[in-house]
């Protein structure tokens, strides 16, 4: 019995040592691989178990100060994608990652702030300094969040100055400034910005007319989902304009919306058009909806069981 116990102990130590020998990058890659594999799991319990193993490997990589692993863990918390019972400090993960120069982690901190996450005054000051540096370099993402961060961190004078500058630029025809002012003045997250719906919509419509993609997408979502300004046809118009750019995800989004609305044959014709375009670019969700149209003959589509089966199989690929 003693020999068996000793052998098991040695095997355990060897396994632990093997894990220690793996680099942070190897641990991270193995963890991310497990997340992908979870999509093909036989059932929910198997998928969750695979994800838990992946999280464990990511945590080991993060403990070795791997900035990407820290960012991924912070993002999993931010998006509420962790299995129950796992506790990770997203602020700590994003801060450690961002201080190593991971640009996306900086915006993860901004997203946490939007959700009411607590940051020390020192951390807030550091975030603003980094955003100001990036804004000075012409970074659009930094420009987009700088004014809201000033507001959320209680920097009223800096916020007012920023809004005055953006207003001047927007009135002069700068589409990026029009987009930013529109998102602030509509205050969709009810953060307490100085709200002016009419002016905000006017800025966004100007930017969208100039083919500003984010303005088109933002207006589309707002007109469809915001009860204060709800206008489904206007929303669809803006989302279609965005889809015209050829992005498969945007095409899938508008195709699914038309499919789900199903108000008329015209809706289904447009659903078929956009779903076909997205499915040809291997968007799985678009393939699934298109398969339904072929299977059931929805919206006048000719029933084609073979085509439907092919698309269903494609949609199930990881």
Backbone torsions as a table, in degrees:
resi	resn	phi	psi	omega
1	UNK	NA	-43.1	179.8
2	UNK	-60.5	-36.6	-179.6
3	UNK	-66.2	-39.6	179.2
4	UNK	-64.0	-45.2	179.6
5	UNK	-61.3	-43.7	179.5
6	UNK	-62.4	-41.6	-179.4
7	UNK	-63.8	-43.4	178.4
8	UNK	-62.9	-39.0	179.1
9	UNK	-64.2	-41.7	179.4
10	UNK	-65.0	-41.8	178.1
11	UNK	-62.9	-39.9	178.6
12	UNK	-63.5	-43.0	178.9
13	UNK	-64.5	-39.6	179.9
14	UNK	-64.5	-40.8	178.9
15	UNK	-64.3	-42.1	179.5
16	UNK	-64.6	-41.0	179.7
17	UNK	-64.5	-37.9	178.6
18	UNK	-62.3	-39.9	178.5
19	UNK	-65.2	-38.5	-179.2
20	UNK	-66.5	-30.6	-177.4
21	UNK	-74.8	-20.0	-179.8
22	UNK	-71.0	139.2	179.6
23	UNK	-73.9	164.0	177.7
24	UNK	-59.8	-38.8	179.8
25	UNK	-64.0	-41.9	179.0
26	UNK	-64.0	-43.7	178.6
27	UNK	-61.2	-44.0	179.9
28	UNK	-62.3	-46.6	-178.6
29	UNK	-63.4	-39.1	177.4
30	UNK	-65.1	-40.6	178.6
31	UNK	-63.6	-44.8	179.4
32	UNK	-66.1	-34.3	177.5
33	UNK	-62.7	-40.0	178.7
34	UNK	-64.7	-36.3	177.7
35	UNK	-61.5	-41.6	177.5
36	UNK	-65.2	-41.4	-179.2
37	UNK	-65.1	-27.7	-178.5
38	UNK	-62.5	-24.6	179.7
39	UNK	-66.7	-25.0	-178.3
40	UNK	-100.8	11.0	-178.4
41	UNK	-65.3	153.0	-175.6
42	UNK	-67.7	-33.9	-179.4
43	UNK	-152.2	178.2	-176.2
44	UNK	-61.4	-42.3	-178.1
45	UNK	-62.5	-41.6	179.3
46	UNK	-66.6	-40.4	179.4
47	UNK	-63.2	-43.2	-179.3
48	UNK	-64.8	-41.1	179.2
49	UNK	-62.6	-39.4	178.3
50	UNK	-66.3	-41.9	178.8
51	UNK	-63.3	-40.7	179.7
52	UNK	-61.5	-39.9	177.2
53	UNK	-65.3	-38.5	178.5
54	UNK	-64.4	-41.4	178.4
55	UNK	-63.1	-41.1	179.6
56	UNK	-59.7	-43.7	178.8
57	UNK	-66.3	-39.7	177.6
58	UNK	-63.7	-37.6	177.8
59	UNK	-66.0	-38.4	176.1
60	UNK	-62.4	-41.9	178.0
61	UNK	-65.2	-41.6	179.6
62	UNK	-63.7	-37.1	177.4
63	UNK	-65.6	-21.5	174.1
64	UNK	-90.8	13.4	175.5
65	UNK	69.7	33.4	175.6
66	UNK	-79.2	114.8	-173.7
67	UNK	-63.7	-38.2	-178.9
68	UNK	-68.3	-41.8	178.2
69	UNK	-63.8	-40.2	177.6
70	UNK	-62.4	-41.5	178.8
71	UNK	-63.8	-44.8	-179.0
72	UNK	-61.9	-43.7	179.9
73	UNK	-63.7	-42.6	176.8
74	UNK	-60.2	-40.6	-179.4
75	UNK	-66.9	-37.6	178.4
76	UNK	-62.3	-38.0	176.4
77	UNK	-69.4	-45.7	-177.4
78	UNK	-58.3	-39.8	-177.4
79	UNK	-93.7	7.2	178.4
80	UNK	54.7	47.6	-176.5
81	UNK	-107.1	11.5	-179.5
82	UNK	-93.2	145.4	174.3
83	UNK	-62.5	155.8	-179.5
84	UNK	-61.4	146.4	176.2
85	UNK	93.5	-10.3	178.7
86	UNK	-95.9	122.9	-178.5
87	UNK	-113.1	121.4	178.6
88	UNK	-134.9	136.2	178.7
89	UNK	-84.3	100.9	-176.5
90	UNK	-63.6	-38.5	179.5
91	UNK	-60.6	-46.0	179.1
92	UNK	-61.4	-43.2	-179.2
93	UNK	-63.9	-48.7	-178.6
94	UNK	-64.4	-40.1	179.8
95	UNK	-63.2	-46.8	-180.0
96	UNK	-61.8	-41.0	-179.9
97	UNK	-68.6	-46.1	-177.9
98	UNK	-64.5	-37.4	-179.2
99	UNK	-70.0	-12.9	173.5
100	UNK	-93.2	2.8	176.5
101	UNK	98.3	8.0	178.3
102	UNK	-73.8	106.2	-172.5
103	UNK	-60.0	-42.9	-177.2
104	UNK	-66.4	-28.2	178.8
105	UNK	-65.0	-32.5	177.1
106	UNK	-60.4	-41.6	179.8
107	UNK	-76.3	-23.4	171.6
108	UNK	-62.8	-40.3	176.2
109	UNK	-63.3	-39.3	177.6
110	UNK	-63.3	-41.1	178.6
111	UNK	-63.3	-39.6	176.2
112	UNK	-62.1	-40.0	178.5
113	UNK	-62.6	-39.8	177.1
114	UNK	-61.2	-32.5	-179.3
115	UNK	-86.7	4.6	178.0
116	UNK	90.1	14.7	178.5
117	UNK	-63.9	145.7	-176.2
118	UNK	-90.2	129.4	177.2
119	UNK	-130.1	142.4	178.9
120	UNK	-69.3	157.5	175.9
121	UNK	-55.0	-36.0	179.7
122	UNK	-66.3	-42.3	178.3
123	UNK	-66.1	-40.4	177.8
124	UNK	-60.3	-44.9	179.8
125	UNK	-62.0	-40.5	-179.8
126	UNK	-65.7	-42.8	179.2
127	UNK	-60.4	-46.3	-179.8
128	UNK	-63.0	-39.9	178.2
129	UNK	-61.4	-43.9	-179.9
130	UNK	-66.0	-40.6	178.9
131	UNK	-65.8	-40.3	179.2
132	UNK	-63.7	-38.5	177.1
133	UNK	-62.3	-46.8	-178.1
134	UNK	-67.8	-37.7	177.4
135	UNK	-62.2	-41.4	178.9
136	UNK	-63.8	-25.8	178.6
137	UNK	-86.2	-1.4	178.6
138	UNK	90.9	16.6	-179.6
139	UNK	-73.7	119.7	-175.5
140	UNK	-69.3	-35.5	-179.8
141	UNK	-64.6	-41.3	177.9
142	UNK	-64.4	-42.4	179.0
143	UNK	-60.3	-35.1	-176.7
144	UNK	-69.7	-32.1	-174.5
145	UNK	-105.0	-7.7	-174.5
146	UNK	-63.2	-48.4	179.4
147	UNK	-60.9	-48.9	176.9
148	UNK	-58.5	-36.8	179.0
149	UNK	-67.0	-40.8	174.8
150	UNK	-55.5	-44.5	-177.7
151	UNK	-65.5	-49.5	-176.5
152	UNK	-65.9	-31.2	-178.6
153	UNK	-92.1	10.6	173.9
154	UNK	74.5	23.6	179.4
155	UNK	-96.5	74.3	-171.7
156	UNK	-61.3	-45.4	-177.6
157	UNK	-62.1	-43.2	179.5
158	UNK	-66.0	-38.5	178.1
159	UNK	-63.2	-49.0	-179.3
160	UNK	-59.7	-42.1	179.9
161	UNK	-65.1	-39.8	179.8
162	UNK	-65.4	-43.2	179.8
163	UNK	-64.0	-41.0	178.9
164	UNK	-61.0	-41.7	179.5
165	UNK	-66.5	-45.2	-179.9
166	UNK	-64.1	-39.1	178.6
167	UNK	-61.7	-45.2	179.2
168	UNK	-60.2	-43.8	-179.9
169	UNK	-67.3	-41.4	-179.3
170	UNK	-64.4	-43.0	179.8
171	UNK	-66.5	-22.9	178.4
172	UNK	-86.9	-0.8	175.3
173	UNK	101.8	8.4	178.4
174	UNK	-72.8	114.2	-174.1
175	UNK	-67.6	-34.3	178.8
176	UNK	-65.6	-41.6	177.9
177	UNK	-66.5	-37.6	177.6
178	UNK	-61.4	-43.4	178.8
179	UNK	-62.5	-47.1	-178.2
180	UNK	-63.7	-44.5	179.8
181	UNK	-64.4	-38.5	179.0
182	UNK	-61.3	-45.3	-178.7
183	UNK	-66.2	-33.5	179.4
184	UNK	-73.3	-46.6	-175.1
185	UNK	-69.9	-26.3	175.5
186	UNK	-79.9	-23.6	177.5
187	UNK	44.9	59.3	-174.1
188	UNK	-63.7	-25.8	-179.7
189	UNK	-92.8	6.3	178.7
190	UNK	54.0	48.9	-179.0
191	UNK	-85.9	-9.0	177.8
192	UNK	102.2	13.4	176.8
193	UNK	-63.0	157.9	175.8
194	UNK	-64.4	103.0	-167.7
195	UNK	-85.6	136.6	174.9
196	UNK	-151.2	89.5	-172.3
197	UNK	-60.9	-46.3	-177.4
198	UNK	-60.9	-45.4	-179.1
199	UNK	-68.8	-39.5	179.0
200	UNK	-62.2	-44.9	178.1
201	UNK	-63.2	-39.3	-179.9
202	UNK	-61.4	-44.3	178.2
203	UNK	-62.4	-45.1	-178.0
204	UNK	-65.7	-38.8	178.6
205	UNK	-64.1	-37.6	176.9
206	UNK	-63.7	-44.9	-179.9
207	UNK	-65.8	-42.5	-180.0
208	UNK	-64.0	-39.0	178.4
209	UNK	-63.0	-27.3	177.5
210	UNK	-89.1	13.9	176.9
211	UNK	66.8	33.8	173.3
212	UNK	-76.1	111.6	-171.4
213	UNK	-57.7	-48.6	-176.7
214	UNK	-64.8	-33.7	176.7
215	UNK	-66.2	-40.0	178.0
216	UNK	-62.2	-46.4	-178.9
217	UNK	-66.8	-43.5	-178.8
218	UNK	-63.0	-46.6	179.1
219	UNK	-62.9	-41.0	178.7
220	UNK	-57.6	-48.5	180.0
221	UNK	-64.4	-41.7	-177.4
222	UNK	-65.8	-46.3	-178.8
223	UNK	-64.6	-30.5	-178.5
224	UNK	-83.2	-36.9	-169.9
225	UNK	-108.5	-20.9	-175.8
226	UNK	-89.9	114.1	-174.8
227	UNK	-63.2	-24.7	-177.1
228	UNK	-67.8	-31.4	-176.8
229	UNK	-129.3	20.3	-170.3
230	UNK	-53.7	125.8	176.3
231	UNK	-157.6	92.0	-171.2
232	UNK	-59.3	-43.1	-177.8
233	UNK	-64.1	-39.1	176.0
234	UNK	-63.9	-41.5	179.4
235	UNK	-62.2	-44.3	178.8
236	UNK	-63.2	-38.2	179.5
237	UNK	-59.3	-44.7	-179.2
238	UNK	-69.9	-38.4	179.0
239	UNK	-68.6	-35.3	175.7
240	UNK	-65.4	-39.4	178.1
241	UNK	-61.0	-38.1	177.7
242	UNK	-67.5	-40.7	-178.7
243	UNK	-66.8	-26.4	179.3
244	UNK	-59.7	-21.5	179.5
245	UNK	-69.5	-12.3	175.0
246	UNK	99.0	-1.5	-179.9
247	UNK	-70.2	126.2	-174.5
248	UNK	-62.9	-38.9	-179.2
249	UNK	-66.6	-39.1	177.8
250	UNK	-66.9	-39.0	177.7
251	UNK	-63.7	-41.5	177.9
252	UNK	-63.6	-42.4	-178.9
253	UNK	-58.9	-48.7	-177.1
254	UNK	-71.5	-34.6	177.7
255	UNK	-63.2	-43.3	179.6
256	UNK	-66.7	-38.6	178.2
257	UNK	-61.1	-46.7	179.0
258	UNK	-63.0	-40.1	178.7
259	UNK	-60.9	-46.9	-176.4
260	UNK	-70.5	-32.3	177.3
261	UNK	-67.8	-52.8	175.4
262	UNK	49.8	39.9	-175.8
263	UNK	-77.3	-22.2	-175.9
264	UNK	-162.1	172.9	175.3
265	UNK	-61.4	-31.8	179.5
266	UNK	-63.5	-39.6	176.1
267	UNK	-59.8	-44.5	-177.8
268	UNK	-69.5	-33.8	176.2
269	UNK	-62.4	-43.0	178.8
270	UNK	-69.9	-36.5	176.3
271	UNK	-59.4	-46.7	-178.9
272	UNK	-61.9	-42.7	-179.7
273	UNK	-59.0	-51.1	-173.5
274	UNK	-77.7	-35.5	177.2
275	UNK	-65.6	-38.0	178.1
276	UNK	-63.4	-42.4	-179.9
277	UNK	-63.7	-42.6	-179.0
278	UNK	-72.5	-39.3	-179.5
279	UNK	-63.2	-35.5	178.5
280	UNK	-65.4	-19.3	177.4
281	UNK	-102.7	19.2	172.6
282	UNK	66.7	32.3	171.4
283	UNK	-81.5	112.6	-170.8
284	UNK	-60.0	-43.2	-178.1
285	UNK	-63.8	-38.4	177.8
286	UNK	-65.0	-39.5	178.3
287	UNK	-61.9	-39.4	-179.7
288	UNK	-63.6	-48.7	-179.2
289	UNK	-66.0	-39.4	179.0
290	UNK	-64.9	-38.1	176.6
291	UNK	-59.2	-40.7	177.5
292	UNK	-61.4	-38.8	-179.8
293	UNK	-65.0	-41.6	178.8
294	UNK	-70.7	-35.9	-177.4
295	UNK	-69.5	-40.6	-172.9
296	UNK	-105.2	-4.1	-178.6
297	UNK	67.3	35.7	-175.8
298	UNK	-70.2	137.0	175.4
299	UNK	65.6	28.6	177.7
300	UNK	83.1	3.9	176.6
301	UNK	-68.1	134.1	179.5
302	UNK	-63.7	127.3	-180.0
303	UNK	-61.7	128.9	-178.4
304	UNK	-144.9	87.2	-176.7
305	UNK	-57.4	-37.5	-178.9
306	UNK	-65.8	-45.3	178.5
307	UNK	-63.3	-40.5	178.6
308	UNK	-61.4	-45.2	-179.6
309	UNK	-62.0	-42.3	179.1
310	UNK	-60.8	-43.7	-178.9
311	UNK	-69.5	-39.2	176.7
312	UNK	-59.5	-42.3	179.3
313	UNK	-64.2	-41.5	178.4
314	UNK	-63.5	-39.4	-176.9
315	UNK	-67.9	-20.8	-178.2
316	UNK	-89.5	-5.4	179.3
317	UNK	-69.7	144.3	-179.3
318	UNK	-68.2	NA	NA
